[in-house]
Amino acid sequence: PDLSGYEKFGLGNVKYNISRIHVSAVEFPSASISLIPGTGIKLVIGNASLIINMNWNIRTWMFKDSGRSTVYISKVFVTAIFSTPLDNTGHTSISLTSCRTTSGDIDIKLNGKS
């Protein structure tokens, strides 16, 4: 979904809009799934990366600008634990019981008119 809003900075507000958000690349060079007896499933993703492209525009009382942006996120690590209990009909259900995510580097390239 698009993001829009405003933030207060110094002498005024900055209105922003981020639209056409598109994840254009995802890499999982290291991923593993293991069973945890009596608990469920553990998913570990290491050193993942992704590229996100989007349009942006900002407006203040002094100026306005718009353009495209590319966000590079790398060194992403995810550990998730899923429980796999049986429901009341005997079928297995899956629910996320814990998730921890960290990212190492975020690089943002802004291309605008200014």
Residue frames relative to the residue before (quaternion, step in Angstrom):
aa qw qx qy qz dx dy dz
P 1.0000 0.0000 0.0000 0.0000 0.00 0.00 0.00
D 0.5706 -0.5813 0.4574 0.3567 3.55 -1.23 0.49
L 0.2431 -0.7431 0.6057 0.1479 3.56 -1.25 0.53
S 0.1289 0.7811 -0.6056 0.0810 3.58 -0.94 0.82
G 0.2557 0.7533 -0.5789 0.1791 3.52 -1.24 0.49
Y 0.3373 -0.7152 0.5523 0.2641 3.53 -1.20 -0.49
E 0.1836 -0.7492 0.6293 0.0948 3.50 -1.29 0.55
K 0.3851 -0.7020 0.5475 0.2431 3.57 -1.12 0.68
F 0.0503 0.7747 -0.6263 0.0715 3.56 -0.86 1.05
G 0.8704 -0.0847 0.0553 0.4819 3.56 -0.81 1.00
L 0.8643 -0.0841 0.1000 0.4856 3.54 -0.53 -1.23
G 0.8359 0.0769 -0.0336 0.5424 3.62 1.12 -0.05
N 0.5955 -0.5572 0.4492 0.3649 3.47 -1.38 -0.18
V 0.2220 -0.7226 0.6354 0.1574 3.53 -1.23 0.58
K 0.1777 -0.7634 0.6134 0.0965 3.56 -0.68 1.12
Y 0.0362 -0.8110 0.5838 -0.0090 3.55 -0.95 0.86
N 0.0519 -0.7564 0.6504 0.0467 3.50 -1.32 0.46
I 0.0709 -0.7653 0.6396 0.0160 3.55 -0.91 0.99
S 0.0455 0.8274 -0.5517 0.0949 3.56 -0.58 1.16
R 0.8053 0.2767 -0.2276 0.4723 3.53 -1.38 0.24
I 0.1488 0.8027 -0.5520 0.1696 3.55 0.92 0.99
H 0.0519 0.8099 -0.5746 0.1057 3.54 -0.70 1.15
V 0.2771 -0.7256 0.6057 0.1731 3.57 -0.81 1.03
S 0.1491 -0.8488 0.5048 0.0496 3.58 -0.35 1.24
A 0.8036 0.0421 -0.0363 0.5926 3.61 1.19 -0.32
V 0.0030 -0.7609 0.6488 -0.0136 3.54 -1.15 0.79
E 0.0334 -0.7941 0.6068 0.0070 3.58 -0.92 0.89
F 0.0924 -0.7647 0.6372 0.0258 3.54 -1.02 0.96
P 0.0918 -0.8411 0.5296 0.0599 3.64 0.27 1.15
S 0.7882 0.1418 -0.0812 0.5933 3.59 1.15 -0.48
A 0.2067 0.7624 -0.5872 0.1767 3.57 -0.53 1.19
S 0.0284 0.7968 -0.6029 0.0282 3.55 -1.04 0.76
I 0.1643 -0.7431 0.6414 0.0967 3.52 -1.25 0.60
S 0.0327 0.7926 -0.6077 0.0378 3.55 -0.92 0.92
L 0.4554 -0.6654 0.5233 0.2757 3.53 -1.25 0.52
I 0.1835 -0.7452 0.6321 0.1066 3.55 -1.07 0.82
P 0.3900 -0.7540 0.4698 0.2421 3.61 -0.29 1.19
G 0.8330 0.1795 -0.1687 0.4954 3.55 -0.91 1.01
T 0.7216 0.4058 -0.2391 0.5074 3.60 1.23 -0.12
G 0.6202 -0.5316 0.3859 0.4288 3.57 0.59 -1.11
I 0.7116 -0.4214 0.3683 0.4248 3.51 -0.93 -1.00
K 0.1700 -0.7576 0.6224 0.0989 3.55 -1.10 0.81
L 0.1214 -0.7721 0.6229 0.0327 3.55 -0.88 1.07
V 0.0167 -0.7858 0.6180 -0.0194 3.57 -0.83 1.03
I 0.0470 -0.7696 0.6367 -0.0108 3.54 -0.83 1.09
G 0.0649 -0.8259 0.5600 -0.0028 3.57 -0.73 1.07
N 0.8689 0.0917 -0.0879 0.4785 3.52 -1.15 0.80
A 0.2534 0.7756 -0.5319 0.2264 3.57 0.99 0.84
S 0.0999 -0.7799 0.6131 0.0766 3.55 -1.28 0.31
L 0.0215 -0.7922 0.6089 0.0334 3.54 -1.24 0.42
I 0.2490 -0.7336 0.6167 0.1394 3.51 -1.32 0.52
I 0.0740 -0.7898 0.6089 0.0002 3.56 -0.86 1.05
N 0.1399 -0.7739 0.6142 0.0651 3.58 -0.91 0.98
M 0.0770 0.8042 -0.5841 0.0784 3.57 -1.08 0.69
N 0.4005 -0.6335 0.5914 0.2976 3.52 -1.38 0.21
W 0.0383 -0.7957 0.6038 0.0270 3.59 -1.15 0.57
N 0.0450 0.7618 -0.6450 -0.0389 3.52 -1.30 0.36
I 0.1063 -0.7705 0.6267 0.0465 3.53 -1.17 0.73
R 0.0690 -0.7805 0.6209 0.0237 3.52 -1.24 0.58
T 0.0168 -0.7606 0.6490 -0.0003 3.54 -0.98 0.93
W 0.6819 -0.4604 0.3451 0.4516 3.57 -1.24 -0.04
M 0.7082 0.4576 -0.2615 0.4699 3.63 1.21 -0.43
F 0.8197 -0.0319 0.0688 0.5678 3.61 0.95 -0.74
K 0.1521 -0.7383 0.6393 0.1522 3.48 -1.42 0.10
D 0.0004 0.7864 -0.6172 0.0260 3.54 -1.17 0.59
S 0.0353 -0.7824 0.6216 0.0155 3.54 -1.27 0.45
G 0.1745 0.7907 -0.5762 0.1112 3.54 -1.25 0.29
R 0.5692 -0.5402 0.4765 0.3964 3.52 -1.30 -0.54
S 0.1164 -0.7795 0.6115 0.0699 3.52 -1.22 0.49
T 0.1311 -0.7484 0.6436 0.0920 3.52 -1.22 0.64
V 0.1309 -0.7808 0.6095 0.0413 3.55 -0.84 1.05
Y 0.1366 -0.7682 0.6237 0.0480 3.56 -0.83 1.09
I 0.0318 -0.7835 0.6204 -0.0097 3.59 -0.70 1.08
S 0.0421 0.8145 -0.5748 0.0659 3.58 -0.70 1.06
K 0.7701 0.3207 -0.2830 0.4733 3.52 -1.38 0.25
V 0.2813 0.7564 -0.5271 0.2662 3.57 0.93 0.98
F 0.0578 -0.7861 0.6154 -0.0064 3.54 -0.89 1.03
V 0.0382 -0.7985 0.6001 -0.0296 3.57 -0.85 1.02
T 0.0018 0.7465 -0.6653 -0.0099 3.53 -1.06 0.85
A 0.0251 0.8049 -0.5890 0.0679 3.57 -0.66 1.13
I 0.1735 -0.7548 0.6263 0.0889 3.54 -1.09 0.83
F 0.1106 -0.7828 0.6117 0.0272 3.54 -0.86 1.06
S 0.2642 -0.7283 0.6013 0.1954 3.58 -0.93 0.83
T 0.1763 -0.7971 0.5739 0.0649 3.55 -1.13 0.71
P 0.0912 0.8228 -0.5552 0.0805 3.59 0.55 1.10
L 0.4846 -0.6091 0.5272 0.3410 3.53 -1.31 0.26
D 0.3761 -0.7029 0.5467 0.2562 3.58 -0.99 0.78
N 0.7307 -0.4567 0.2773 0.4250 3.61 -1.26 0.07
T 0.6569 0.4692 -0.3248 0.4928 3.62 1.26 -0.11
G 0.5909 -0.6010 0.3544 0.4049 3.58 1.29 0.01
H 0.5482 0.5977 -0.4047 0.4225 3.59 1.27 0.07
T 0.4944 -0.6508 0.4911 0.3015 3.55 -1.13 0.67
S 0.1054 -0.7577 0.6398 0.0742 3.54 -1.02 0.82
I 0.2569 -0.7553 0.5846 0.1477 3.56 -1.22 0.44
S 0.0866 0.7798 -0.6180 0.0499 3.56 -0.95 0.88
L 0.4795 -0.6602 0.5050 0.2812 3.54 -1.11 0.76
T 0.1498 -0.8149 0.5551 0.0737 3.59 -0.67 1.05
S 0.7914 -0.0707 0.0114 0.6071 3.60 1.17 -0.46
C 0.0050 -0.7803 0.6252 -0.0177 3.52 -1.20 0.63
R 0.0120 -0.7782 0.6276 -0.0170 3.55 -0.95 0.92
T 0.0067 -0.8016 0.5954 -0.0538 3.54 -0.80 1.09
T 0.0087 0.7669 -0.6417 -0.0041 3.54 -1.08 0.80
S 0.1244 -0.7655 0.6232 0.1006 3.55 -1.19 0.53
G 0.4027 -0.7540 0.4808 0.1953 3.52 -1.01 0.87
D 0.8256 0.0586 0.0211 0.5609 3.56 0.75 -1.05
I 0.0262 -0.7551 0.6550 0.0127 3.52 -1.11 0.82
D 0.0461 -0.7908 0.6097 -0.0282 3.56 -0.71 1.15
I 0.0882 -0.8095 0.5804 0.0116 3.58 -0.69 1.11
K 0.1111 -0.7753 0.6202 0.0432 3.55 -0.82 1.06
L 0.1170 -0.7912 0.5992 0.0369 3.57 -0.70 1.13
N 0.0644 -0.7625 0.6434 0.0223 3.55 -0.88 0.98
G 0.1325 0.8077 -0.5588 0.1336 3.55 -0.52 1.17
K 0.6970 -0.4738 0.3498 0.4092 3.48 -1.35 -0.05
S 0.6749 0.4973 -0.3012 0.4544 3.60 1.08 -0.69
